[in-house]
Amino acid sequence: MNSPTWSVAEAKAKFSEVIDKAMSEGPQTVTRKGRTAVVIVDAKEWQRKTKRVGTLADFFADSPLRGSGLKLQRRRDRPRKINL
């Protein structure tokens, strides 16, 4: 990641600054023991990235397999065996 990096201690001591920078400059990375632990992002950015696009029905309708002639068959003469 190319976002500014803060250690946990720095982020705790300057939490308001970390939040302000996440809102104005973009994601802020917080490290623990030299490894990336979390990334703090602006709430609007998070909502934009996690917003659901379309429905499951839309996903299947847009599938490249739609109209490909793929046929699925399932036996309907008896119930499926289920191992419990």
C-alpha positions as CSV (number, residue, x, y, z in Angstrom):
1,M,0.0,0.0,0.0
2,N,1.2,3.5,-0.7
3,S,-0.8,5.2,2.0
4,P,0.9,7.0,4.9
5,T,1.9,4.6,7.7
6,W,1.5,5.0,11.4
7,S,2.6,2.7,14.2
8,V,-0.1,1.7,16.7
9,A,1.5,4.0,19.3
10,E,1.6,7.0,16.9
11,A,-2.0,6.3,15.8
12,K,-3.2,6.2,19.4
13,A,-1.4,9.3,20.4
14,K,-2.6,11.2,17.3
15,F,-5.9,9.5,16.6
16,S,-7.7,12.7,15.7
17,E,-4.9,13.6,13.2
18,V,-5.1,10.1,11.7
19,I,-8.9,10.5,11.2
20,D,-8.5,14.0,9.7
21,K,-5.8,12.7,7.3
22,A,-8.0,9.7,6.3
23,M,-10.8,12.1,5.5
24,S,-8.7,14.7,3.6
25,E,-5.8,12.7,2.1
26,G,-7.0,9.1,1.8
27,P,-6.4,5.8,3.6
28,Q,-4.0,5.7,6.5
29,T,-2.2,2.4,7.3
30,V,-1.6,1.4,11.0
31,T,1.1,-1.2,11.7
32,R,1.7,-3.5,14.6
33,K,5.1,-5.0,15.1
34,G,6.1,-3.8,11.6
35,R,3.2,-5.5,9.8
36,T,0.1,-3.8,8.4
37,A,-2.7,-4.3,11.0
38,V,-5.5,-2.0,9.7
39,V,-6.3,0.7,7.2
40,I,-8.4,3.7,8.3
41,V,-10.5,5.1,5.5
42,D,-13.1,7.9,5.3
43,A,-16.6,6.6,5.9
44,K,-17.8,7.8,2.5
45,E,-15.0,5.9,0.8
46,W,-15.9,2.8,2.7
47,Q,-19.6,3.0,1.8
48,R,-18.6,3.6,-1.9
49,K,-16.3,0.5,-1.9
50,T,-18.7,-1.8,-0.1
51,K,-22.0,-0.8,-1.8
52,R,-23.8,-3.7,-3.3
53,V,-24.1,-3.4,-7.1
54,G,-27.2,-5.1,-8.4
55,T,-28.9,-8.2,-7.2
56,L,-28.1,-11.9,-7.4
57,A,-30.7,-12.2,-10.1
58,D,-28.8,-9.4,-12.1
59,F,-25.6,-11.3,-11.6
60,F,-26.9,-14.5,-13.1
61,A,-28.8,-12.6,-15.9
62,D,-25.5,-10.9,-16.9
63,S,-23.5,-14.2,-16.8
64,P,-21.6,-15.1,-19.9
65,L,-23.0,-18.6,-19.6
66,R,-26.5,-17.3,-20.2
67,G,-27.7,-18.5,-23.5
68,S,-24.7,-20.9,-23.8
69,G,-26.9,-23.9,-23.9
70,L,-25.5,-25.3,-20.7
71,K,-28.1,-27.7,-19.2
72,L,-28.1,-28.9,-15.7
73,Q,-30.0,-32.1,-14.8
74,R,-31.1,-33.3,-11.5
75,R,-32.8,-36.5,-10.7
76,R,-36.3,-35.9,-9.4
77,D,-37.5,-39.5,-9.0
78,R,-36.1,-39.9,-5.5
79,P,-34.6,-37.7,-2.8
80,R,-30.9,-37.1,-2.7
81,K,-28.7,-39.1,-0.3
82,I,-27.4,-37.0,2.5
83,N,-24.7,-38.3,4.9
84,L,-25.0,-37.0,8.4
